Amino acid sequence: VLVSTANNTIGGTVAGARNLISGNTQSGVFIVQATASGNQVQGNLIGTNAAGTAALGNGFRGVEIQNAPANLIGGTIAGASNVVSGNTASGIVIAGATATNNQIQGNLIGTDAAGMAAIANINGGVFVTDASNNTIGGTALAARNIISGNGLFGITLESTVTGTQILGNYIGTNAAGTAAIANLNGVLLGAGAVNNNTIGGTAPGAGNLISGNTAIGVFISSGGTNNQILGNYI
């Protein structure tokens, strides 16, 4: 748990720095309060066994960011990817009005460490609620998250969410993008003021691959306005 503390690192980009964060009764990693910024969570196995091949889930969420801004989960540097899979609730949650400018990049969320088989987060992959201006993925190849194999959704935005960018991810496929590892739904913009968010884009690398999911690719609920869905393969 990181409470009101900044610029800490959990894990690292070399194999010996990796933490195994699994089997806890609550969330695996919890970053909370508006002064908990600049923290990095990199290279860890969160919710799996030490091989990254089977679930050893945390009892709630894998990574939870509550009212904490400008933290990095994963990254574009080699070795920064976390495996966030097998958790009882969602894999990664960003919540709260001061949870802004967080980045989720380069992770495997809902799959094994190879990105080729499902180890489901039971509720879903990434859940954002009452938070603004966060980024899931990016236009660089190394920023791509694989968000697949999860129980309910790949990504959900709900309640009051604005300015979220969902870029360059594979949602519902394996890491190669060649076969399905289905979430139930791909991307859900749920109930509430879910406005002015972007799924994909026109820049090179911005489009998401949202394919292979069991039910819906992209769903925008009533109340959502000025959201853009651009340049994706759905």
N, C-alpha and C positions, 0 to 999 in steps of 0.2 A: 504494500500500500504506500503510495506517495501522496501525502497530504500537505498542501501549501509549500511544496519544495520544488525547486527548479533545477534544470540542467543536469539531471541524473541519467545514467545509462543502465538499462537492464539488458544484459546480454552483450553482444558484440558481433563483429563480422568475421571472426576467426572461430574455428570449430571449438576450441577450448573455452571460449567465452560463453558458449550456449548454456542457457538454463533449461531444465525440464520443469515446467510449471503445470502440474497435473494433479488430479485427485483431491483438490481442496474442496471444502464444503461450500465456499462462496466463490467470488470471482477470482480468476488467476492473477490478474494485474489490475489494480484499481488506482487511477490517477484522479485526484479530486481537489477542487477549489481553484479560484481564479489566479492565484499566484503559483500554481503547479504548471509551469510552462517550460518549454525547451527540453523536455524529457524525451529520451529515445528508447524504444523497445525494439531490439534487433536480434535476429538469429536464433530465437527461442522456439522450443516446442511447447505449445500451450494447449493442453487437453488431450495429448496423445501419450503413448508409451515412448521409451527412449529411442526406439528405431523409427518413430513416425509412421508406424504401419497399422496401429489399432488405437481405439479410443481408451483413454484413461481420464475421463472428463472432469473438469471442475464443476462444482455443484450449481453454479449460476452462470456467469458470463466468462468468456475467455479473457478479454481486455475490456475494461470499462473506464471511459473518460467522462467525468461529471464536472461540468462548469470549469474545465481546465482548457486553456488555449495553447495553440502553437506547439503541439507535441507531434512526434513522428513515430508511427508504428510501421516498422519495416524500413524501406528506403531503396535507393537505386544503386547503392554500392554492392558489389559482389559479397554475398554472405549475410546481407541485412535482412533477408526474407524470414519472417516468422511462419511457422505452421500453427494455425489457430483452428483447431478441429476437435470434434468429439465432445464439446461442452454442452451442458444441460440446457442452457438458454441460448442466447445469441453468441456468435463468435466475437464480434467487436461492436461496442455500443459507444456512441457519442451523444451526450445529453446535456441540456442546460444552456441558458442564455449566454453565458460567458465561455461556452465551449466553441470557440471560433478558431479558424485557421489551423486546424489539425490536418495532418496528412496520413493517409493509409496507402502505402505503396509497396508493391512487389511481394505481397504475401500470398500464401496458400491458405484459403479460408473454406474449410469443409472438405478438404481432400487429404490424402496421405502426403508424405514428404516428397514424393515424386510427382505429385499432381496428376496421378493417373487412376486413382480409385477414391471412392467416397469414404470419408469418416465424418459423418454429419454432425454439425452443430444443430441441436434438436429444433430450436425455434427459428434459426436463420443465420445468415452470414454476417451482414453489416446492418445495424439499426441506428438511425439518426433521428433524434426527437428534440424539438425545442432548441435547435442549434443552428448556427448560420455560418456560411462561408468556409465550409470544410471541403477537402478534396479527397476523393477515392480514386486512386490510380493516377494517371498522367499521360502525357503524349510520348514520353520516352519509353522504349520497349521495356527497360528495367523497372519502370513504375507500374507495370501491369500487375494487377491482382488476379489470381484464379479464385473465383467465388462460386463454388460448385458443390453439389452433393448435399446441400443443406435441407433441413426438414420442411421449412415453410417457404422461405424467400431467399433470394440472393442478397438483394439490398432493399431495405424499406426506409422511406422518409415519411415521418408522421408528425402530426400536431402542428407546430410552427417551425417550419424549416425553409430557409431561403439561402440562395447563393451557393448551394452545394454543386460541385462539379463531379460528375461520374465519367471518367475518361479512360479509354484504352484497355478496359478490363475484359477478361473472358468470364462470362457469367452463364454457367450451365454446361461447360465443356471441360475436357481435360486440358492440361497445360500446353499441349500442342495445337489445340483447337480443332482436332480431327475426329473426336468422338464425344458423345454425350456423357456427362456426369450430372444428372438432372437435379436442380432445385425444384421444389414444387412450382414456384413462380420466380421469374427473373428479377424484375425491378418493379416495386410497388411504391407509387406516390400516394400515400394513404390519406385518411381523413384529416381535416384541419386546414390551416393556412400554409399549404405546401406550394410556395410560389417562387418564381424566378430561379428555378434550378435548371441545370443543363445536363443532359444525358448524351454524350458524344460531342461532336462539333465538326467544324470544317477544316481545322488545322490537321496536318499530317499526324497520324497516330492517335487522334482524339476519339475515333469511333470505337464503340464496344462491340464485341461479339456476344450476343445474347441469344443463345440457341440451345436446343436440347432439353429445355425445361418441360416439366410434366404438364403444366397448365398454361399460364399466361407468360408472355414475353415481357411486355411493359404495360402497366395499368396505372392510369391516373384517376383517382377518386374525385367525386364531386367536391368542389371548393378549391381545387388547385387551379392557379392561373399563371399565365406567362411562363410556363415551363417550355423548354426547347428539347426536342429529340432529333438529333442531327447526325447523319453519317454513320449510323450503326448497321450491323448485320443482325437481323432479328428473324 
